[in-house]
Amino acid sequence: MAGHRDIKLLALGLAALLLSACTEYEVSPVPLPSDYALMPGDATLWETLSQDEQRRALAYLSDGSTIRSSLVEDY
């Protein structure tokens, strides 16, 4: 029976580790803009952007550009 207890403890430890890793990610406060034509992968990219980057991307989308182009530095 000790083997079953070890497996349960290991499973609980792994679950706790996975849950703690989830706390590093922020929930996106700005919803993905569905009013614009989006490129494949934009939904995944959107979730990785900071609030400032999301706001900038929205401005680019409203001018007919893309989310990715909003990430390019202005010169």
PyMOL Python script that loads the backbone (N, CA, C, O; Angstrom):
from pymol import cmd

cmd.read_pdbstr("""\
ATOM      1  N   MET A   1       0.823  -1.203   0.000  1.00  0.00           N
ATOM      2  CA  MET A   1       0.000   0.000   0.000  1.00  0.00           C
ATOM      3  C   MET A   1       0.864   1.263   0.000  1.00  0.00           C
ATOM      4  O   MET A   1       0.403   2.335  -0.393  1.00  0.00           O
ATOM      5  N   ALA A   2       2.098   1.136   0.434  1.00  0.00           N
ATOM      6  CA  ALA A   2       2.961   2.308   0.464  1.00  0.00           C
ATOM      7  C   ALA A   2       3.230   2.828  -0.943  1.00  0.00           C
ATOM      8  O   ALA A   2       3.412   4.030  -1.139  1.00  0.00           O
ATOM      9  N   GLY A   3       3.255   1.919  -1.927  1.00  0.00           N
ATOM     10  CA  GLY A   3       3.482   2.334  -3.307  1.00  0.00           C
ATOM     11  C   GLY A   3       2.362   3.209  -3.832  1.00  0.00           C
ATOM     12  O   GLY A   3       2.611   4.171  -4.559  1.00  0.00           O
ATOM     13  N   HIS A   4       1.118   2.880  -3.465  1.00  0.00           N
ATOM     14  CA  HIS A   4      -0.026   3.683  -3.890  1.00  0.00           C
ATOM     15  C   HIS A   4       0.023   5.072  -3.275  1.00  0.00           C
ATOM     16  O   HIS A   4      -0.303   6.065  -3.924  1.00  0.00           O
ATOM     17  N   ARG A   5       0.433   5.129  -2.021  1.00  0.00           N
ATOM     18  CA  ARG A   5       0.534   6.435  -1.356  1.00  0.00           C
ATOM     19  C   ARG A   5       1.600   7.288  -2.011  1.00  0.00           C
ATOM     20  O   ARG A   5       1.412   8.493  -2.177  1.00  0.00           O
ATOM     21  N   ASP A   6       2.733   6.673  -2.390  1.00  0.00           N
ATOM     22  CA  ASP A   6       3.800   7.411  -3.056  1.00  0.00           C
ATOM     23  C   ASP A   6       3.336   7.957  -4.406  1.00  0.00           C
ATOM     24  O   ASP A   6       3.665   9.083  -4.779  1.00  0.00           O
ATOM     25  N   ILE A   7       2.574   7.149  -5.127  1.00  0.00           N
ATOM     26  CA  ILE A   7       2.064   7.586  -6.426  1.00  0.00           C
ATOM     27  C   ILE A   7       1.084   8.738  -6.251  1.00  0.00           C
ATOM     28  O   ILE A   7       1.100   9.690  -7.031  1.00  0.00           O
ATOM     29  N   LYS A   8       0.231   8.661  -5.232  1.00  0.00           N
ATOM     30  CA  LYS A   8      -0.726   9.743  -4.978  1.00  0.00           C
ATOM     31  C   LYS A   8       0.000  11.028  -4.603  1.00  0.00           C
ATOM     32  O   LYS A   8      -0.367  12.108  -5.067  1.00  0.00           O
ATOM     33  N   LEU A   9       1.030  10.917  -3.764  1.00  0.00           N
ATOM     34  CA  LEU A   9       1.801  12.096  -3.379  1.00  0.00           C
ATOM     35  C   LEU A   9       2.527  12.695  -4.578  1.00  0.00           C
ATOM     36  O   LEU A   9       2.610  13.915  -4.719  1.00  0.00           O
ATOM     37  N   LEU A  10       3.047  11.837  -5.430  1.00  0.00           N
ATOM     38  CA  LEU A  10       3.715  12.314  -6.633  1.00  0.00           C
ATOM     39  C   LEU A  10       2.725  13.037  -7.544  1.00  0.00           C
ATOM     40  O   LEU A  10       3.037  14.097  -8.086  1.00  0.00           O
ATOM     41  N   ALA A  11       1.541  12.466  -7.711  1.00  0.00           N
ATOM     42  CA  ALA A  11       0.513  13.089  -8.544  1.00  0.00           C
ATOM     43  C   ALA A  11       0.085  14.432  -7.965  1.00  0.00           C
ATOM     44  O   ALA A  11      -0.091  15.397  -8.710  1.00  0.00           O
ATOM     45  N   LEU A  12      -0.083  14.508  -6.660  1.00  0.00           N
ATOM     46  CA  LEU A  12      -0.446  15.775  -6.026  1.00  0.00           C
ATOM     47  C   LEU A  12       0.662  16.812  -6.199  1.00  0.00           C
ATOM     48  O   LEU A  12       0.389  17.987  -6.445  1.00  0.00           O
ATOM     49  N   GLY A  13       1.887  16.379  -6.073  1.00  0.00           N
ATOM     50  CA  GLY A  13       3.011  17.287  -6.252  1.00  0.00           C
ATOM     51  C   GLY A  13       3.073  17.830  -7.673  1.00  0.00           C
ATOM     52  O   GLY A  13       3.300  19.022  -7.880  1.00  0.00           O
ATOM     53  N   LEU A  14       2.872  16.951  -8.648  1.00  0.00           N
ATOM     54  CA  LEU A  14       2.876  17.396 -10.041  1.00  0.00           C
ATOM     55  C   LEU A  14       1.715  18.346 -10.319  1.00  0.00           C
ATOM     56  O   LEU A  14       1.881  19.334 -11.035  1.00  0.00           O
ATOM     57  N   ALA A  15       0.548  18.056  -9.761  1.00  0.00           N
ATOM     58  CA  ALA A  15      -0.609  18.937  -9.943  1.00  0.00           C
ATOM     59  C   ALA A  15      -0.318  20.314  -9.343  1.00  0.00           C
ATOM     60  O   ALA A  15      -0.640  21.333  -9.953  1.00  0.00           O
ATOM     61  N   ALA A  16       0.279  20.350  -8.170  1.00  0.00           N
ATOM     62  CA  ALA A  16       0.611  21.624  -7.533  1.00  0.00           C
ATOM     63  C   ALA A  16       1.636  22.390  -8.368  1.00  0.00           C
ATOM     64  O   ALA A  16       1.548  23.612  -8.494  1.00  0.00           O
ATOM     65  N   LEU A  17       2.592  21.683  -8.928  1.00  0.00           N
ATOM     66  CA  LEU A  17       3.599  22.320  -9.776  1.00  0.00           C
ATOM     67  C   LEU A  17       2.957  22.922 -11.023  1.00  0.00           C
ATOM     68  O   LEU A  17       3.271  24.049 -11.404  1.00  0.00           O
ATOM     69  N   LEU A  18       2.069  22.178 -11.650  1.00  0.00           N
ATOM     70  CA  LEU A  18       1.387  22.693 -12.838  1.00  0.00           C
ATOM     71  C   LEU A  18       0.518  23.896 -12.513  1.00  0.00           C
ATOM     72  O   LEU A  18       0.487  24.862 -13.275  1.00  0.00           O
ATOM     73  N   LEU A  19      -0.179  23.849 -11.404  1.00  0.00           N
ATOM     74  CA  LEU A  19      -1.021  24.983 -11.015  1.00  0.00           C
ATOM     75  C   LEU A  19      -0.189  26.217 -10.701  1.00  0.00           C
ATOM     76  O   LEU A  19      -0.585  27.333 -11.036  1.00  0.00           O
ATOM     77  N   SER A  20       0.942  26.031 -10.071  1.00  0.00           N
ATOM     78  CA  SER A  20       1.787  27.186  -9.757  1.00  0.00           C
ATOM     79  C   SER A  20       2.361  27.805 -11.029  1.00  0.00           C
ATOM     80  O   SER A  20       2.589  29.014 -11.075  1.00  0.00           O
ATOM     81  N   ALA A  21       2.596  27.004 -12.048  1.00  0.00           N
ATOM     82  CA  ALA A  21       3.091  27.528 -13.315  1.00  0.00           C
ATOM     83  C   ALA A  21       2.033  28.388 -13.995  1.00  0.00           C
ATOM     84  O   ALA A  21       2.369  29.329 -14.713  1.00  0.00           O
ATOM     85  N   CYS A  22       0.778  28.079 -13.779  1.00  0.00           N
ATOM     86  CA  CYS A  22      -0.309  28.835 -14.403  1.00  0.00           C
ATOM     87  C   CYS A  22      -0.431  30.247 -13.838  1.00  0.00           C
ATOM     88  O   CYS A  22      -0.969  31.128 -14.507  1.00  0.00           O
ATOM     89  N   THR A  23       0.045  30.473 -12.652  1.00  0.00           N
ATOM     90  CA  THR A  23      -0.091  31.791 -12.049  1.00  0.00           C
ATOM     91  C   THR A  23       0.825  32.823 -12.686  1.00  0.00           C
ATOM     92  O   THR A  23       0.676  34.018 -12.431  1.00  0.00           O
ATOM     93  N   GLU A  24       1.778  32.380 -13.517  1.00  0.00           N
ATOM     94  CA  GLU A  24       2.695  33.311 -14.163  1.00  0.00           C
ATOM     95  C   GLU A  24       2.036  34.045 -15.313  1.00  0.00           C
ATOM     96  O   GLU A  24       2.531  35.092 -15.730  1.00  0.00           O
ATOM     97  N   TYR A  25       0.939  33.532 -15.835  1.00  0.00           N
ATOM     98  CA  TYR A  25       0.283  34.126 -16.991  1.00  0.00           C
ATOM     99  C   TYR A  25      -0.860  35.019 -16.556  1.00  0.00           C
ATOM    100  O   TYR A  25      -1.650  34.667 -15.680  1.00  0.00           O
ATOM    101  N   GLU A  26      -0.935  36.194 -17.192  1.00  0.00           N
ATOM    102  CA  GLU A  26      -2.026  37.116 -16.923  1.00  0.00           C
ATOM    103  C   GLU A  26      -3.205  36.762 -17.814  1.00  0.00           C
ATOM    104  O   GLU A  26      -3.026  36.284 -18.934  1.00  0.00           O
ATOM    105  N   VAL A  27      -4.385  36.994 -17.323  1.00  0.00           N
ATOM    106  CA  VAL A  27      -5.563  36.883 -18.159  1.00  0.00           C
ATOM    107  C   VAL A  27      -5.646  38.163 -18.972  1.00  0.00           C
ATOM    108  O   VAL A  27      -5.499  39.262 -18.437  1.00  0.00           O
ATOM    109  N   SER A  28      -5.876  38.015 -20.240  1.00  0.00           N
ATOM    110  CA  SER A  28      -5.903  39.176 -21.122  1.00  0.00           C
ATOM    111  C   SER A  28      -7.067  40.086 -20.762  1.00  0.00           C
ATOM    112  O   SER A  28      -8.219  39.662 -20.848  1.00  0.00           O
ATOM    113  N   PRO A  29      -6.798  41.332 -20.359  1.00  0.00           N
ATOM    114  CA  PRO A  29      -7.863  42.248 -19.992  1.00  0.00           C
ATOM    115  C   PRO A  29      -8.594  42.821 -21.201  1.00  0.00           C
ATOM    116  O   PRO A  29      -9.730  43.278 -21.075  1.00  0.00           O
ATOM    117  N   VAL A  30      -7.963  42.804 -22.358  1.00  0.00           N
ATOM    118  CA  VAL A  30      -8.572  43.329 -23.570  1.00  0.00           C
ATOM    119  C   VAL A  30      -8.985  42.135 -24.425  1.00  0.00           C
ATOM    120  O   VAL A  30      -8.139  41.325 -24.800  1.00  0.00           O
ATOM    121  N   PRO A  31     -10.278  42.016 -24.739  1.00  0.00           N
ATOM    122  CA  PRO A  31     -10.703  40.854 -25.527  1.00  0.00           C
ATOM    123  C   PRO A  31     -10.127  40.902 -26.943  1.00  0.00           C
ATOM    124  O   PRO A  31      -9.879  41.977 -27.490  1.00  0.00           O
ATOM    125  N   LEU A  32      -9.922  39.736 -27.518  1.00  0.00           N
ATOM    126  CA  LEU A  32      -9.434  39.641 -28.887  1.00  0.00           C
ATOM    127  C   LEU A  32     -10.422  40.334 -29.812  1.00  0.00           C
ATOM    128  O   LEU A  32     -11.611  40.018 -29.789  1.00  0.00           O
ATOM    129  N   PRO A  33      -9.953  41.270 -30.623  1.00  0.00           N
ATOM    130  CA  PRO A  33     -10.864  42.009 -31.500  1.00  0.00           C
ATOM    131  C   PRO A  33     -11.363  41.123 -32.640  1.00  0.00           C
ATOM    132  O   PRO A  33     -10.583  40.731 -33.508  1.00  0.00           O
ATOM    133  N   SER A  34     -12.634  40.812 -32.641  1.00  0.00           N
ATOM    134  CA  SER A  34     -13.190  39.947 -33.677  1.00  0.00           C
ATOM    135  C   SER A  34     -13.788  40.755 -34.828  1.00  0.00           C
ATOM    136  O   SER A  34     -14.261  40.172 -35.804  1.00  0.00           O
ATOM    137  N   ASP A  35     -13.774  42.071 -34.732  1.00  0.00           N
ATOM    138  CA  ASP A  35     -14.341  42.930 -35.781  1.00  0.00           C
ATOM    139  C   ASP A  35     -13.394  43.104 -36.964  1.00  0.00           C
ATOM    140  O   ASP A  35     -13.783  43.654 -37.994  1.00  0.00           O
ATOM    141  N   TYR A  36     -12.158  42.639 -36.824  1.00  0.00           N
ATOM    142  CA  TYR A  36     -11.155  42.837 -37.859  1.00  0.00           C
ATOM    143  C   TYR A  36     -10.746  41.490 -38.438  1.00  0.00           C
ATOM    144  O   TYR A  36     -10.899  40.451 -37.797  1.00  0.00           O
ATOM    145  N   ALA A  37     -10.226  41.524 -39.658  1.00  0.00           N
ATOM    146  CA  ALA A  37      -9.689  40.302 -40.269  1.00  0.00           C
ATOM    147  C   ALA A  37      -8.392  39.947 -39.542  1.00  0.00           C
ATOM    148  O   ALA A  37      -7.439  40.727 -39.534  1.00  0.00           O
ATOM    149  N   LEU A  38      -8.368  38.777 -38.940  1.00  0.00           N
ATOM    150  CA  LEU A  38      -7.194  38.353 -38.191  1.00  0.00           C
ATOM    151  C   LEU A  38      -6.443  37.282 -38.969  1.00  0.00           C
ATOM    152  O   LEU A  38      -7.029  36.553 -39.769  1.00  0.00           O
ATOM    153  N   MET A  39      -5.164  37.199 -38.729  1.00  0.00           N
ATOM    154  CA  MET A  39      -4.317  36.200 -39.379  1.00  0.00           C
ATOM    155  C   MET A  39      -4.289  34.932 -38.541  1.00  0.00           C
ATOM    156  O   MET A  39      -4.573  34.976 -37.344  1.00  0.00           O
ATOM    157  N   PRO A  40      -3.950  33.801 -39.156  1.00  0.00           N
ATOM    158  CA  PRO A  40      -3.808  32.569 -38.381  1.00  0.00           C
ATOM    159  C   PRO A  40      -2.783  32.757 -37.263  1.00  0.00           C
ATOM    160  O   PRO A  40      -1.700  33.295 -37.493  1.00  0.00           O
ATOM    161  N   GLY A  41      -3.118  32.324 -36.082  1.00  0.00           N
ATOM    162  CA  GLY A  41      -2.217  32.442 -34.938  1.00  0.00           C
ATOM    163  C   GLY A  41      -2.382  33.724 -34.146  1.00  0.00           C
ATOM    164  O   GLY A  41      -1.758  33.882 -33.097  1.00  0.00           O
ATOM    165  N   ASP A  42      -3.209  34.647 -34.624  1.00  0.00           N
ATOM    166  CA  ASP A  42      -3.376  35.921 -33.916  1.00  0.00           C
ATOM    167  C   ASP A  42      -4.003  35.744 -32.529  1.00  0.00           C
ATOM    168  O   ASP A  42      -3.656  36.472 -31.599  1.00  0.00           O
ATOM    169  N   ALA A  43      -4.917  34.790 -32.385  1.00  0.00           N
ATOM    170  CA  ALA A  43      -5.546  34.585 -31.076  1.00  0.00           C
ATOM    171  C   ALA A  43      -4.504  34.150 -30.049  1.00  0.00           C
ATOM    172  O   ALA A  43      -4.521  34.614 -28.909  1.00  0.00           O
ATOM    173  N   THR A  44      -3.611  33.272 -30.447  1.00  0.00           N
ATOM    174  CA  THR A  44      -2.543  32.826 -29.548  1.00  0.00           C
ATOM    175  C   THR A  44      -1.584  33.967 -29.256  1.00  0.00           C
ATOM    176  O   THR A  44      -1.179  34.166 -28.111  1.00  0.00           O
ATOM    177  N   LEU A  45      -1.225  34.709 -30.278  1.00  0.00           N
ATOM    178  CA  LEU A  45      -0.317  35.845 -30.097  1.00  0.00           C
ATOM    179  C   LEU A  45      -0.937  36.888 -29.173  1.00  0.00           C
ATOM    180  O   LEU A  45      -0.249  37.433 -28.310  1.00  0.00           O
ATOM    181  N   TRP A  46      -2.212  37.169 -29.338  1.00  0.00           N
ATOM    182  CA  TRP A  46      -2.915  38.182 -28.552  1.00  0.00           C
ATOM    183  C   TRP A  46      -2.767  37.918 -27.059  1.00  0.00           C
ATOM    184  O   TRP A  46      -2.550  38.843 -26.277  1.00  0.00           O
ATOM    185  N   GLU A  47      -2.885  36.669 -26.672  1.00  0.00           N
ATOM    186  CA  GLU A  47      -2.811  36.305 -25.252  1.00  0.00           C
ATOM    187  C   GLU A  47      -1.430  36.516 -24.651  1.00  0.00           C
ATOM    188  O   GLU A  47      -1.291  36.561 -23.428  1.00  0.00           O
ATOM    189  N   THR A  48      -0.414  36.646 -25.483  1.00  0.00           N
ATOM    190  CA  THR A  48       0.945  36.847 -24.969  1.00  0.00           C
ATOM    191  C   THR A  48       1.314  38.324 -24.855  1.00  0.00           C
ATOM    192  O   THR A  48       2.351  38.665 -24.285  1.00  0.00           O
ATOM    193  N   LEU A  49       0.467  39.200 -25.396  1.00  0.00           N
ATOM    194  CA  LEU A  49       0.786  40.632 -25.415  1.00  0.00           C
ATOM    195  C   LEU A  49       0.431  41.305 -24.091  1.00  0.00           C
ATOM    196  O   LEU A  49      -0.518  40.913 -23.411  1.00  0.00           O
ATOM    197  N   SER A  50       1.204  42.315 -23.746  1.00  0.00           N
ATOM    198  CA  SER A  50       0.886  43.136 -22.576  1.00  0.00           C
ATOM    199  C   SER A  50      -0.308  44.024 -22.923  1.00  0.00           C
ATOM    200  O   SER A  50      -0.703  44.107 -24.086  1.00  0.00           O
ATOM    201  N   GLN A  51      -0.876  44.680 -21.933  1.00  0.00           N
ATOM    202  CA  GLN A  51      -1.998  45.583 -22.187  1.00  0.00           C
ATOM    203  C   GLN A  51      -1.593  46.706 -23.145  1.00  0.00           C
ATOM    204  O   GLN A  51      -2.363  47.069 -24.036  1.00  0.00           O
ATOM    205  N   ASP A  52      -0.409  47.248 -22.969  1.00  0.00           N
ATOM    206  CA  ASP A  52       0.067  48.321 -23.853  1.00  0.00           C
ATOM    207  C   ASP A  52       0.212  47.813 -25.290  1.00  0.00           C
ATOM    208  O   ASP A  52      -0.160  48.504 -26.239  1.00  0.00           O
ATOM    209  N   GLU A  53       0.753  46.608 -25.441  1.00  0.00           N
ATOM    210  CA  GLU A  53       0.902  46.034 -26.777  1.00  0.00           C
ATOM    211  C   GLU A  53      -0.459  45.749 -27.413  1.00  0.00           C
ATOM    212  O   GLU A  53      -0.630  45.915 -28.621  1.00  0.00           O
ATOM    213  N   GLN A  54      -1.428  45.318 -26.595  1.00  0.00           N
ATOM    214  CA  GLN A  54      -2.770  45.071 -27.116  1.00  0.00           C
ATOM    215  C   GLN A  54      -3.421  46.370 -27.587  1.00  0.00           C
ATOM    216  O   GLN A  54      -4.071  46.397 -28.632  1.00  0.00           O
ATOM    217  N   ARG A  55      -3.249  47.429 -26.831  1.00  0.00           N
ATOM    218  CA  ARG A  55      -3.812  48.730 -27.227  1.00  0.00           C
ATOM    219  C   ARG A  55      -3.183  49.226 -28.536  1.00  0.00           C
ATOM    220  O   ARG A  55      -3.873  49.738 -29.418  1.00  0.00           O
ATOM    221  N   ARG A  56      -1.876  49.063 -28.637  1.00  0.00           N
ATOM    222  CA  ARG A  56      -1.183  49.466 -29.867  1.00  0.00           C
ATOM    223  C   ARG A  56      -1.672  48.622 -31.044  1.00  0.00           C
ATOM    224  O   ARG A  56      -1.902  49.144 -32.134  1.00  0.00           O
ATOM    225  N   ALA A  57      -1.827  47.324 -30.820  1.00  0.00           N
ATOM    226  CA  ALA A  57      -2.309  46.438 -31.880  1.00  0.00           C
ATOM    227  C   ALA A  57      -3.709  46.830 -32.327  1.00  0.00           C
ATOM    228  O   ALA A  57      -4.013  46.783 -33.519  1.00  0.00           O
ATOM    229  N   LEU A  58      -4.569  47.217 -31.382  1.00  0.00           N
ATOM    230  CA  LEU A  58      -5.918  47.663 -31.734  1.00  0.00           C
ATOM    231  C   LEU A  58      -5.870  48.901 -32.633  1.00  0.00           C
ATOM    232  O   LEU A  58      -6.645  49.018 -33.582  1.00  0.00           O
ATOM    233  N   ALA A  59      -4.970  49.803 -32.330  1.00  0.00           N
ATOM    234  CA  ALA A  59      -4.824  51.003 -33.165  1.00  0.00           C
ATOM    235  C   ALA A  59      -4.372  50.624 -34.570  1.00  0.00           C
ATOM    236  O   ALA A  59      -4.867  51.175 -35.554  1.00  0.00           O
ATOM    237  N   TYR A  60      -3.442  49.692 -34.667  1.00  0.00           N
ATOM    238  CA  TYR A  60      -2.978  49.240 -35.977  1.00  0.00           C
ATOM    239  C   TYR A  60      -4.101  48.546 -36.738  1.00  0.00           C
ATOM    240  O   TYR A  60      -4.277  48.780 -37.934  1.00  0.00           O
ATOM    241  N   LEU A  61      -4.862  47.695 -36.054  1.00  0.00           N
ATOM    242  CA  LEU A  61      -5.964  46.995 -36.711  1.00  0.00           C
ATOM    243  C   LEU A  61      -7.009  47.973 -37.231  1.00  0.00           C
ATOM    244  O   LEU A  61      -7.559  47.778 -38.315  1.00  0.00           O
ATOM    245  N   SER A  62      -7.280  49.010 -36.473  1.00  0.00           N
ATOM    246  CA  SER A  62      -8.296  49.979 -36.889  1.00  0.00           C
ATOM    247  C   SER A  62      -7.858  50.763 -38.132  1.00  0.00           C
ATOM    248  O   SER A  62      -8.693  51.317 -38.847  1.00  0.00           O
ATOM    249  N   ASP A  63      -6.537  50.805 -38.387  1.00  0.00           N
ATOM    250  CA  ASP A  63      -6.012  51.466 -39.585  1.00  0.00           C
ATOM    251  C   ASP A  63      -5.800  50.489 -40.738  1.00  0.00           C
ATOM    252  O   ASP A  63      -5.257  50.866 -41.777  1.00  0.00           O
ATOM    253  N   GLY A  64      -6.227  49.229 -40.563  1.00  0.00           N
ATOM    254  CA  GLY A  64      -6.108  48.244 -41.629  1.00  0.00           C
ATOM    255  C   GLY A  64      -4.814  47.455 -41.622  1.00  0.00           C
ATOM    256  O   GLY A  64      -4.525  46.738 -42.579  1.00  0.00           O
ATOM    257  N   SER A  65      -4.040  47.572 -40.573  1.00  0.00           N
ATOM    258  CA  SER A  65      -2.780  46.851 -40.493  1.00  0.00           C
ATOM    259  C   SER A  65      -2.972  45.553 -39.705  1.00  0.00           C
ATOM    260  O   SER A  65      -4.104  45.126 -39.480  1.00  0.00           O
ATOM    261  N   THR A  66      -1.880  44.931 -39.290  1.00  0.00           N
ATOM    262  CA  THR A  66      -1.946  43.648 -38.588  1.00  0.00           C
ATOM    263  C   THR A  66      -1.399  43.765 -37.169  1.00  0.00           C
ATOM    264  O   THR A  66      -0.704  44.723 -36.828  1.00  0.00           O
ATOM    265  N   ILE A  67      -1.726  42.781 -36.365  1.00  0.00           N
ATOM    266  CA  ILE A  67      -1.210  42.731 -34.993  1.00  0.00           C
ATOM    267  C   ILE A  67       0.312  42.623 -35.026  1.00  0.00           C
ATOM    268  O   ILE A  67       1.004  43.299 -34.264  1.00  0.00           O
ATOM    269  N   ARG A  68       0.823  41.780 -35.899  1.00  0.00           N
ATOM    270  CA  ARG A  68       2.276  41.579 -35.970  1.00  0.00           C
ATOM    271  C   ARG A  68       3.012  42.870 -36.345  1.00  0.00           C
ATOM    272  O   ARG A  68       4.090  43.149 -35.819  1.00  0.00           O
ATOM    273  N   SER A  69       2.430  43.647 -37.247  1.00  0.00           N
ATOM    274  CA  SER A  69       3.101  44.887 -37.633  1.00  0.00           C
ATOM    275  C   SER A  69       3.135  45.889 -36.480  1.00  0.00           C
ATOM    276  O   SER A  69       3.998  46.766 -36.448  1.00  0.00           O
ATOM    277  N   SER A  70       2.213  45.765 -35.546  1.00  0.00           N
ATOM    278  CA  SER A  70       2.213  46.669 -34.395  1.00  0.00           C
ATOM    279  C   SER A  70       3.374  46.374 -33.447  1.00  0.00           C
ATOM    280  O   SER A  70       3.715  47.202 -32.602  1.00  0.00           O
ATOM    281  N   LEU A  71       3.972  45.210 -33.585  1.00  0.00           N
ATOM    282  CA  LEU A  71       5.076  44.827 -32.701  1.00  0.00           C
ATOM    283  C   LEU A  71       6.437  45.271 -33.232  1.00  0.00           C
ATOM    284  O   LEU A  71       7.443  45.172 -32.529  1.00  0.00           O
ATOM    285  N   VAL A  72       6.470  45.760 -34.472  1.00  0.00           N
ATOM    286  CA  VAL A  72       7.713  46.239 -35.067  1.00  0.00           C
ATOM    287  C   VAL A  72       8.004  47.634 -34.521  1.00  0.00           C
ATOM    288  O   VAL A  72       7.126  48.496 -34.472  1.00  0.00           O
ATOM    289  N   GLU A  73       9.252  47.834 -34.112  1.00  0.00           N
ATOM    290  CA  GLU A  73       9.659  49.124 -33.547  1.00  0.00           C
ATOM    291  C   GLU A  73       9.574  50.226 -34.596  1.00  0.00           C
ATOM    292  O   GLU A  73       9.913  50.005 -35.759  1.00  0.00           O
ATOM    293  N   ASP A  74       9.130  51.397 -34.195  1.00  0.00           N
ATOM    294  CA  ASP A  74       9.120  52.571 -35.067  1.00  0.00           C
ATOM    295  C   ASP A  74      10.533  53.139 -35.123  1.00  0.00           C
ATOM    296  O   ASP A  74      11.241  53.160 -34.116  1.00  0.00           O
ATOM    297  N   TYR A  75      10.931  53.592 -36.281  1.00  0.00           N
ATOM    298  CA  TYR A  75      12.278  54.175 -36.429  1.00  0.00           C
ATOM    299  C   TYR A  75      12.193  55.629 -36.698  1.00  0.00           C
ATOM    300  O   TYR A  75      13.220  56.290 -36.851  1.00  0.00           O
TER     301      TYR A  75
END
""", "prot")
cmd.dss("prot")
cmd.show_as("cartoon", "prot")
cmd.util.cbc("prot")
cmd.orient("prot")
